[in-house]
Amino acid sequence: MSGKLYVVGTSIGNLEDITYRAARILSEVDFICAEDTRVTVKLLNHLNIKKPLLSYHEHSVWHVSENIISRLQGGESCAVVTDAGMPCISDPGEDLVRRCRDLGIAVESVPGPTAAATAAAVCGIPAARFTFEGFLSVTKKQRYSHLEEVSHDKRTLIFYEAPHKLLSTLEDMLKYFGERRIAICRELTKLHEEVIRTTLSDAVEYYRENSPRGEFVLVVEGYTPDEETETTLEDAVKIAEKLISDGAKPADACKQAAKLSGFKKSEIYSQIVNSETE
């Protein structure tokens, strides 16, 4: 008989946030798959639990998952955890769960804290409806495509971001979203937890002067349809000119300005060309 895979939510910062059930499961399974074994060891030491650990991350997915599947089919039980929060969302564990489901191996959820839901609860921005967007790609083409795709989503948008990419992400959001409210949630549940409620332009200005530290959850106000009717062609041209001055190609800038304003790309481009020839 096959064993069982437990998807175990762990603390997102404060080790006291682990649930009784999660602690019990971690103490009972045969082995634990961890994103970073060094991080998981700290949690296990806190709980006085000693279990074999298997490193399971994006660079070792195929080789390790084959081993995990084989052991599960042999009757062993396994808990999969991430460094913080609920695993198998925007991490390699997602593929492991899918493969277990496909093979008929039992999968059981042991829910715990999630940074996205925690940030939504304390950000002060309406989040009755929100969409979790995870991390933006480091590849510019995919990154810009992602931002453009969600730029007209009326729901609150939640992103994760690392400190070394925070400023560029905020700058890109300002280009594609325009001015919006944002809550920047840093080090949630930890000693230096901080929630900054501001606007995208002010956030960019702040982090150009202050180096970001810690892990971030960004809660961005959704698109407001009223903005579309209030935007004039002159406003659309200014948006495009700002994008161009920031390094965007004229055609790309006009395309994005058209998406944000409702005017045709050709109308905006024509205005820019005319102003340059005057």
NORQUI-V787299 format. One record per pair of residues at least 12 apart in sequence whose C-alpha atoms are under 6 Angstrom apart, sorted by the first residue. I is the first residue (numbers start at 1). J is the second residue. If there is no record, write none. Layout:
[[I & J] [I & J]]
//
This chain:
[[1 & 75] [2 & 72] [2 & 73] [2 & 74] [2 & 75] [3 & 72] [3 & 75] [3 & 76] [3 & 77] [4 & 77] [4 & 106] [4 & 107] [5 & 78] [5 & 79] [5 & 107] [6 & 79] [6 & 107] [6 & 108] [6 & 109] [7 & 79] [7 & 80] [7 & 109] [7 & 110] [8 & 81] [8 & 110] [9 & 85] [9 & 86] [9 & 111] [9 & 112] [10 & 84] [10 & 85] [10 & 112] [11 & 84] [11 & 85] [12 & 84] [12 & 85] [13 & 189] [13 & 190] [14 & 189] [14 & 190] [27 & 49] [29 & 77] [29 & 78] [30 & 77] [30 & 78] [31 & 51] [31 & 52] [31 & 78] [32 & 53] [32 & 78] [32 & 79] [32 & 80] [33 & 53] [33 & 54] [33 & 55] [33 & 56] [33 & 80] [34 & 55] [34 & 56] [34 & 81] [34 & 82] [35 & 55] [35 & 56] [35 & 57] [35 & 82] [35 & 83] [37 & 55] [58 & 92] [85 & 113] [85 & 114] [86 & 114] [123 & 183] [127 & 156] [129 & 155] [130 & 155] [130 & 156] [130 & 157] [131 & 157] [132 & 158] [133 & 158] [133 & 159] [134 & 159] [134 & 160] [135 & 159] [135 & 160] [151 & 177] [152 & 223] [153 & 222] [153 & 223] [154 & 222] [154 & 223] [155 & 222] [156 & 220] [156 & 221] [156 & 222] [157 & 219] [157 & 220] [158 & 218] [158 & 219] [159 & 217] [159 & 218] [160 & 216] [160 & 217] [161 & 216] [162 & 215] [163 & 212] [163 & 213] [170 & 204] [174 & 200] [179 & 200] [180 & 199] [180 & 200] [181 & 198] [181 & 199] [181 & 221] [182 & 197] [182 & 198] [182 & 199] [182 & 219] [182 & 220] [183 & 196] [183 & 197] [183 & 218] [183 & 219] [184 & 196] [184 & 218] [185 & 216] [185 & 217] [186 & 215] [186 & 216] [187 & 214] [187 & 215] [228 & 261] [231 & 261] [236 & 257] [236 & 261] [237 & 268] [239 & 257] [240 & 253] [240 & 254] [240 & 257] [254 & 269]]
//
